[in-house]
Amino acid sequence: MKSEARVVVIGGGVVGVSTLYHLAKKGWGEDSVLLEKAELTSGSTWHAAGLLPLFNMSYSVGQVHKYSVNLYQSLEAETGQAVGLKTCGNLRLAMSQDRMDEYMQYAATAKTIGINVEFLTPAQVKELWPLCTTDGLVGAIYHPDDGYIQPADLTQALAKGARFNGATIYRHTLVTAINRTQDDHWEVVTNKGTIKCEHVVSCTGNYARQTGAMVGLDIPVVPVEHQYIVTEAHPDVIARHERGEPELPVLRQSDDSWYLREENKGFILGPYEKGAPACYVDGPSIDAEYELFEGDLERLEPHIEACMERVPAFAECGIKNVYNGAIAYTPDGNPIIGPAWDVPNFWLNEGHSFGITAAGGAGWQLAEWIVEGEPTIDMMGVDPRRFGDYATKAYLVQKNEEAYANVFVIHYPDEEREGGRPLRTAPCYDRLKSMGAVFGQKFGWERANWFATEGEEQVDHWSFRRSNWFNAIGREVRNTTENVGVLDMTAFAKCRISGSGAEAFLDYMVANKIPQKVGGIGLCHSLNTRGGVHSEFTIRRESDTSFYLVSAGALQRLDHDYLKKRMPRDGSVHFQDLTGSMGVLVVAGPKSRQLMERVSRSDFSNEGFRWLTSQDIVVGMAPNVAMRVNYVGELGWELHHPIEYQNHVFDALFAAGADLGLKPFGIRAMDSMRLEKSYRMVGTELSIEYSAYESGMDRFIHPDKGDFLGRDALLAWEQRGRSYQLAALEVHGIDDADALGNNALTINGELVGRATGGGFGFRVNKSLALCMLKPQHAQTGTRLQIEILGKMFDATVIGESPFDPENERLRDVNGVND
Ligand SMILES: Cc1cc2nc3c(=O)[nH]c(=O)nc-3n(C[C@H](O)[C@H](O)[C@H](O)COP(=O)(O)OP(=O)(O)OC[C@H]3O[C@@H](n4cnc5c(N)ncnc54)[C@H](O)[C@@H]3O)c2cc1C
């Protein structure tokens, strides 16, 4: 066995082999080794049903799946190994208007990433799938390019391609330990010897947690039992084949949580059952190969019955086999593909529940990331760092069972699942709850989305359209704009970067200038090496050598890892996570100055406390750092305090604010207001797929300040020319829904861009969206069309920040807030 390699891939399932194949295709073949403890495919891959569903609501996963299906079409020609690909199409039925809304929303995403879909009436469903009834159908969505493949053959073809490009595969080679060496390499210890390497890629399926533990990582993957049934052949299917008719498309009845496909002139039925238990919670046995569990027909019964009603022929088939295997899951059901946190050059391609479908794209993007330093598509939706320490084993059991049971539920944009809640709560949680808060969860934190008032149900009615929260949000926005509001933002990620090298380090990490005066605040962006935006930080200078950084709560691990991995290792820079120890309450609105003056002796006048500055103040008796910034475009202060003071601060504000009209507001009101200010968000308008200039961040970028991460690449990108430009849109003629993001934008039928997010702006009384448009169409006044839930609406490009474009309210010019 080799003793050295550049990269070692652990795991010979379809995902590991695809990763190896793509590394080899990128020219690293001679330097890449794959280790598999048994035979290739002996983990989960051999028993997969092989379906390749393109349907996915996530922009990242959608692109990954699309790449896979394209690759699989050419693999046989490339490698000479048949893969059993059947492009029979995929028909997803809809039994309600909400389900159709989901398909319509998805179809817009599909259009922006080039996936072919068609909508069918019940009569067209019958034509395509004569063996099914159409009772209760509203319609269906059809993917003609979808189908299935033989997973083991696919893996062998990828292995052949990898070997052909120089890569080495060692079977029957068990990895038992992974150690970091003094000279910053990895040492992968196996039962056959040790390999020293630069990079390790973990593709170990249901063993992910055991492999992670070898390097001290708690990987957020716990598998769940998943079954499918194979039936005997049916005369009607045999007759179809004899007549030379095409194979039936895969049929999915999402509303009853099952799929059905042809198999040897019979069927495979695959349900996603409620109550399917987590399994291998402490990992499978190290000797497990080709392992299956006992089938549980009782759990399958409701799905079998629903399928019999839809497809009477299915009821007439004898059951041949029940397969019950472990399927890897994460709390949101998407895989984890990308760098691990805290450890360098350790990569994860784990947690795949649709691993046959995702393997091609996942291997492709991970190989780009390893070889070229960056992926080319926005991988935020699958980044391993989207989960944090809160994702303990017990949490994973609950959330992953829930994610499995909900594979086929309608994926409402405002859906908030109940599993594993409440977990992380700010001290003011109970107070907010008693004030009517309807909570959502982000990164384990409970956050108030909106507030029900008397007579209103304190519960969300999820929808793709404006729902019961709509009026409440309008009320909260109005109160914050006319009076004063309080928003709990304790979930923000917070950290301190300090030390003699802190300023130089941060100056290199961000494109903006670092605030120079103590107390100064700057909005600063870390770019990736290609010039796209990776992270956004609000940076407060605490002293000559200390800085306080605030960023999005959901991105805590991602943002902090980005900083920590790039810190000099000579001890000149220190990192301290303050997320759990600092609470944040945002006070915003024209009467916020009056309110602050009542609870604190500091000077809150425009002269005494300037916009974009901060001061140490006392609220009631509690120490706070007040920062005069906010995300809603009103006069206001963010109050950052040691967490144990939060309720004291909260009570002081509410005791003093009643006659000023002080009311709490929630995340959804904040989001509506940020849209009216055209404030960008990381993961939507700010992404590695767009240059920082394309995202319109010009005023936060200072190429003349000296070198910074991504600077040269950004300038080179600018030289090559922009492909997109951020713009704000007003949508006309819509009164029950708003753009949700990923909406296709067209002019005379030609695709000219995509909306990144949208909503209703209550202060401007308009339906708004932010979007990325081809630059020639981004001028103010351009008329175009936007697709929202299957219908085209007129829209106009408007100037940025339709509400208070000069920031007069934030800056309080000439006392506009008095
Ligand atoms: C019943 C069922 C039906 C399914 N149907 C579909 C489907 O239709 N479509 C679809 O897309 N997906 C489907 N899946 C999911 C699919 O099977 C998985 O997502 C996919 O196989 C995952 O591949 P993998 O390479 O990540 O994992 P695996 O195939 O499990 O490979 C991991 C490999 O790592 C090896 N390994 C682990 N630890 C070590 C170590 N320490 N040293 C060396 N080697 C190690 C294991 O031996 C194993 O071979 C199904 C799953 C189940 C259970």
The ligand as a Gaussian input file, in Angstrom:
#p B3LYP/6-31G(d) Opt

LIG

0 1
 C      -33.851000       1.361000       1.353000
 C      -33.088000       2.509000       0.747000
 C      -33.438000       2.978000      -0.515000
 C      -32.754000       4.044000      -1.077000
 N      -33.108000       4.508000      -2.312000
 C      -32.474000       5.579000      -2.853000
 C      -32.838000       6.064000      -4.137000
 O      -33.744000       5.550000      -4.764000
 N      -32.172000       7.145000      -4.637000
 C      -31.173000       7.760000      -3.949000
 O      -30.619000       8.740000      -4.442000
 N      -30.795000       7.294000      -2.726000
 C      -31.422000       6.243000      -2.165000
 N      -31.050000       5.765000      -0.927000
 C      -29.966000       6.433000      -0.234000
 C      -28.628000       5.929000      -0.722000
 O      -28.555000       4.544000      -0.539000
 C      -27.500000       6.611000       0.025000
 O      -27.718000       7.992000       0.085000
 C      -26.165000       6.355000      -0.628000
 O      -25.968000       4.993000      -0.875000
 C      -25.070000       6.883000       0.250000
 O      -23.836000       6.546000      -0.304000
 P      -22.523000       6.769000       0.537000
 O      -21.405000       6.527000      -0.374000
 O      -22.617000       8.084000       1.231000
 O      -22.609000       5.696000       1.712000
 P      -22.337000       4.134000       1.700000
 O      -22.804000       3.481000       0.460000
 O      -22.905000       3.590000       2.973000
 O      -20.772000       4.037000       1.699000
 C      -19.977000       4.322000       2.827000
 C      -18.810000       3.378000       2.798000
 O      -17.846000       3.756000       3.770000
 C      -17.206000       2.577000       4.227000
 N      -16.565000       2.873000       5.515000
 C      -17.156000       3.350000       6.625000
 N      -16.252000       3.502000       7.613000
 C      -15.058000       3.128000       7.108000
 C      -13.738000       3.040000       7.648000
 N      -13.488000       3.400000       8.899000
 N      -12.737000       2.598000       6.842000
 C      -12.997000       2.260000       5.547000
 N      -14.218000       2.292000       4.999000
 C      -15.235000       2.726000       5.767000
 C      -18.365000       1.589000       4.348000
 O      -17.925000       0.278000       4.347000
 C      -19.202000       1.945000       3.127000
 O      -18.916000       1.118000       2.030000
 C      -31.715000       4.681000      -0.355000
 C      -31.370000       4.194000       0.921000
 C      -32.058000       3.145000       1.469000
 C      -31.693000       2.682000       2.843000

